Structure formats: structure tokens, C-alpha cells
Amino acid sequence: MPNLLITLKFDGSAYHGFQVQKNAITICEQFQNAVEKILGMRYNVKGCSRTDSGVHAEMFCLSVKTDSQIPEANLLRALNTALPHDIAVTDVRRVPDEFHARYSCVSKTYRYIIYNAPHKDPFRPTRVLHYPLTLDADMLDKQARNFIGEHDFSAFCAAGSSVTDNVRSVKDAKVFRCGDDVIFEVSANGFLYNMVRIMAGTLLDIAAGRIPPGEIPAIIESRDRKNAGKTAPARGLYLYFVEY
């Protein structure tokens, strides 16, 4: 059975994350529905990440083994016809049998987008976090650099996580402005539950004066969730790039 690597992009506003759930609509369920419509069978799908409800993706990868003989380009077109308007397939390719969308991943990059203007953006109410007060992107960039390195990120992990090892290696973390958008971008070998959203919330709490500048190293060292900032809303978060 060919092993396929399929790349998606999606607006997650209407979905309860990627992973299939009994009483909620998810990205995986919609993808499996589309595959079943085309191939007549429901296949097991391996996703590169479990995303929270309302989180978006510029690049989300999944792997699936099927007995389909449809050429990759034709399958891409068929899937895009069968999928809802807010989920798109951008690439389909064959990969080795041992490839796994999650376990073969080297690193992931997330972006958290803050719309930083006095007025709301009526075209993106569920796709960005609106923050009306002016943000100093250069100052926040300096703060974000403190996330870089291998650390125990327990202070940036939400309650309810089943992971026992909270050490992660952050390759890069930065903040930059693009017009009215202030973007927090972070790359790592893995992320804890709500880790990026807590990082973004901490940066916003620094901007608001609720956490002193320069405090992130001490927060990391404390390994205590209560010392970090609030968990930023899911609507501003995007899985931006997956590296294999």
C-alpha cells in the first residue's frame, strides 16, 4: 500500500482541532470523509500534530497508507473537490513505508498573529487576536529571544498534559511587525500543550506591564505555570511550517 504524505492548509475556526472526537467536528474527520467519498474506504490517518480547537494551519502534514492507484496530482484535485471550503490540500506525494507524519518530523514552526490597530478587522475576527494598544515589536522580539535553547518548559504547559518530559529545544523565537500585524514566530523540536499560546500570552503580559521585561528566564527556571502569562486565545495561532 503506497504511503502518502499529504499537506493541508486550513482555517480551524469551525473545528475542534485535528484529532477525531466523538462529539465534535474535526479536521481529521473531514479529511477521512473526503477520502472515503473518493476511494470508498475509511483509512487510518497520522497527523503531524494535535491542534487545539480554533487553531489554523498554513502547513499541516499527515500520512496515510491506501491502496489507491490514482496519480498524486489527480488525487489532490479530487480531495479539494470533496473537502469543505475551509480545508485545502496543497501537496500529495509518495514517501517511504516507514515515514510517519508525526514521528518523522524534525521541527515545527508556529506563528501567533496579533492584529495591532485601534479598530477591529471585520474580515479576520476568528483568524487573529485584536490588540488595540500599540505594541513595541522590537522590545517583544528581545524578550522572545529568551525562549531559545533547551529548557524544561513546564511553566509554559497547560494543566491536563499527559507528557512526563517537558524539556524542549527551541531553535528560534522572534517577534516582528508586518503592517498592522505583530507576529510571534517560534520553532522547536516539539511543543507542550498550549505552549505557544502561553508564550504569546506572556509576551502580551510583558507589553501590558503585568510581567516585568527580562523575566522570561526566571519564569522558565521556576517551572511553575502560575508564573507565566495568560494563555492567548486559539484564534491567533497557526502551524506555519513542518520540517522533515
C-alpha positions in Angstrom: 0.0 0.0 0.0 1.5 3.4 -1.0 2.3 5.6 1.9 1.3 9.2 1.1 2.4 12.5 2.6 -0.5 14.9 2.2 -0.1 18.6 3.1 -3.1 20.7 4.1 -3.8 24.3 5.0 -7.0 25.2 6.9 -9.0 27.8 8.7 -9.6 26.0 12.0 -12.4 28.3 13.2 -15.2 25.8 12.8 -13.3 22.8 14.1 -12.3 21.2 17.4 -8.7 20.6 16.3 -7.3 17.8 14.2 -7.8 14.7 16.1 -11.1 12.8 15.7 -13.5 13.3 18.6 -16.8 11.6 19.3 -19.0 14.7 19.7 -17.2 17.3 17.7 -16.3 18.0 14.1 -12.5 17.9 13.4 -10.1 18.4 10.6 -9.2 14.6 10.5 -12.9 13.6 10.3 -13.5 15.9 7.4 -10.4 14.6 5.6 -11.4 11.0 6.2 -14.9 11.8 4.9 -13.3 13.2 1.7 -11.0 10.2 1.2 -13.9 7.8 1.8 -16.0 9.6 -0.8 -13.3 9.3 -3.4 -11.8 5.8 -2.6 -14.8 4.1 -1.0 -12.9 3.2 2.2 -12.1 4.9 5.5 -8.4 4.9 6.2 -6.4 5.5 9.3 -4.6 8.9 9.2 -1.5 10.0 11.1 -1.3 13.8 11.7 1.9 15.8 12.4 0.3 17.5 15.5 -2.8 17.6 17.7 -4.1 21.2 17.3 -6.4 22.9 19.7 -10.0 24.0 18.8 -9.9 27.1 16.6 -6.2 26.8 15.6 -5.3 27.3 11.9 -2.5 25.9 9.7 -0.5 27.2 6.7 1.2 23.8 6.6 -0.2 20.7 8.2 1.1 17.3 7.2 -0.5 13.9 7.5 0.4 10.4 6.3 -2.0 7.8 5.2 -1.5 4.3 3.6 -4.0 3.5 0.9 -4.4 1.0 -1.9 -5.3 3.9 -4.3 -3.7 3.8 -7.8 -4.9 7.4 -8.5 -1.9 9.6 -9.6 -0.9 12.1 -6.9 -2.0 15.2 -9.0 -5.4 13.7 -9.7 -5.9 12.8 -6.0 -5.0 16.3 -5.0 -7.7 17.7 -7.3 -10.3 15.2 -6.1 -9.6 15.8 -2.5 -10.0 19.6 -2.9 -13.3 19.0 -4.6 -14.6 16.7 -1.8 -13.3 18.8 1.2 -15.1 21.8 2.8 -14.1 25.3 1.6 -12.0 26.0 4.7 -9.7 23.0 4.2 -7.3 22.7 1.2 -4.8 20.1 0.1 -1.7 21.7 -1.3 0.5 18.7 -2.0 0.3 14.9 -2.3 3.5 12.8 -2.6 4.6 9.2 -2.0 7.0 8.6 0.9 8.9 5.6 2.2 6.8 3.0 4.1 8.4 3.9 7.4 7.5 7.6 7.1 5.2 8.9 9.9 3.8 12.4 9.8 4.4 12.9 13.5 7.4 10.8 14.4 9.5 11.6 11.3 9.1 15.4 12.0 12.4 17.2 12.8 10.8 20.5 13.9 7.7 22.6 13.7 7.3 26.4 13.4 4.2 28.2 14.8 3.1 31.8 14.3 0.9 33.7 16.6 -0.7 36.7 14.8 -1.8 39.8 16.7 -3.7 42.5 14.8 -2.3 45.6 16.4 -4.6 48.5 15.4 -7.1 50.7 17.2 -10.0 49.2 15.3 -11.1 45.6 14.7 -10.5 43.7 11.5 -14.0 42.6 10.4 -12.6 40.2 7.8 -10.5 38.2 10.3 -12.4 38.1 13.6 -11.6 34.4 14.1 -8.1 34.4 12.5 -6.1 37.0 14.5 -6.1 38.3 18.1 -7.0 42.0 18.1 -4.9 44.1 20.5 -5.8 47.8 20.2 -2.9 49.3 22.2 0.4 49.9 20.3 2.9 47.1 20.7 6.7 47.6 20.7 7.7 44.7 18.4 11.4 45.3 18.9 11.1 45.1 22.7 9.0 42.0 22.4 11.5 40.5 20.0 14.2 40.9 22.6 12.0 39.2 25.2 11.1 36.3 22.9 14.8 35.5 22.3 14.9 34.3 25.9 12.9 31.2 24.8 15.7 30.0 22.6 17.6 26.9 23.8 16.9 23.6 25.5 14.8 24.2 28.6 12.2 22.5 30.8 9.2 24.4 29.7 6.8 23.2 32.5 5.9 26.9 33.2 4.6 27.1 29.7 2.5 23.9 29.7 -1.2 23.9 30.5 -2.8 21.6 33.1 -4.1 18.3 31.8 -1.0 17.3 29.7 -0.1 13.7 29.8 3.5 14.3 28.8 6.1 13.4 31.5 9.2 15.1 29.9 8.7 18.8 29.5 12.2 19.5 28.1 12.1 21.0 24.6 14.7 22.6 22.3 13.6 25.9 20.8 15.7 26.7 17.7 14.4 30.2 17.1 11.9 32.6 18.6 11.2 36.2 17.4 8.7 38.9 17.1 8.3 41.2 14.1 5.8 43.6 12.6 4.2 43.3 9.2 2.0 46.3 8.7 -0.7 46.2 11.5 0.2 42.6 12.3 2.7 41.8 15.1 3.8 38.2 14.6 5.4 35.9 17.2 7.2 33.0 15.5 8.8 30.1 17.3 10.5 26.9 16.0 11.2 23.8 18.1 11.7 20.1 18.0 8.4 19.8 19.8 5.8 21.7 21.8 3.9 21.1 25.0 0.1 21.5 25.5 -0.8 25.2 24.9 3.0 26.1 25.0 2.9 28.6 22.1 -0.3 30.2 23.3 1.2 30.6 26.8 4.4 32.1 25.3 2.3 34.6 23.3 0.2 35.4 26.4 3.4 36.0 28.4 4.7 38.4 25.8 1.4 40.3 25.8 1.5 40.5 29.6 5.0 42.0 29.4 3.7 44.5 26.9 0.9 45.4 29.3 3.2 45.8 32.2 1.8 42.8 34.2 5.1 41.0 33.9 8.5 42.9 34.0 10.7 42.8 31.0 13.6 40.4 31.3 11.5 38.0 33.5 11.2 35.1 31.0 14.5 33.3 32.1 13.3 33.3 35.7 9.8 32.0 34.6 11.4 29.2 32.7 13.7 28.4 35.6 10.7 28.3 38.0 9.0 25.5 36.1 5.7 26.9 37.6 2.8 27.6 35.3 1.4 30.3 37.6 4.5 32.5 36.9 3.9 32.7 33.2 1.3 34.8 31.4 -2.2 34.1 30.4 -3.0 31.6 27.6 -3.6 33.6 24.5 -6.8 32.7 22.5 -6.5 30.0 19.9 -7.7 32.2 17.0 -4.3 33.8 16.5 -2.3 30.6 16.3 -1.1 29.0 13.1 1.0 25.9 12.4 3.2 27.6 9.9 5.9 25.1 8.8 6.8 21.4 9.3 10.3 20.2 8.7 11.2 16.6 7.9 
